[in-house]
Amino acid sequence: MHTKAAFVFWITLTLYIITLFTVSYVGVYLTYVALPVIILSGLIMKCTKPKPEYNEVIGSARALIIGTSETTTTALGGLNSFLTEMNNSMRDFNEITDLSQKRTEHLRKHRQQLRLKLIEISPKYEKSQDIDTISKNNKERIDVESKILDIENQIATIKTACELEVKSRSLKGS
């Protein structure tokens, strides 16, 4: 309160004196407004002047606030670097996912077709089937499952290649 009143007092007094010396005619309204503002702000400034012992408390409070702000700045800086690292990691993950999705689309379609075929040939153990039919179904089923495993291995290999490609690009960009 004291600092605000002092600011108003000194600015108003300075502007009033400058106006008195530079303007040939000063209206009554300027005096009617400026003098009460000067008097009131001067009184407020005088009444709210802080005691000397409060200056110590104010100084220590300011030091505490400055220390807290420095600690907060350091913590936020660490958080910012962590979030930047996470953002870069998520960008790499998204790029790997996009590349592997594009490059394995045909393999995933073929795997889906094989899975549908596997459903069709899965044995239905009815009493009317003979051993040869069951054996033939099991052999077909094993062949289809091995093809599916081969496709899944190819997909994993392509995904690993995509990961290596993206990581090498991000290391070159760093």
ABEGO torsion letter per residue (X at the ends): XAAAAAAAAAAAAAAAAAAAAABABBBAAAAAAAAAAAAAAAAAAAAABBBAAAAAAAAAAAAAAAAAAAAAAAAAAAAAAAAAAAAAAAAAAAAAAAAAAAAAAAAAAAAAAAAAAAAAABBBBBAABBAAAAAAAAAAAAAAAAAAAAAAAAAAAAAAAAAAAAAAAAAAAX
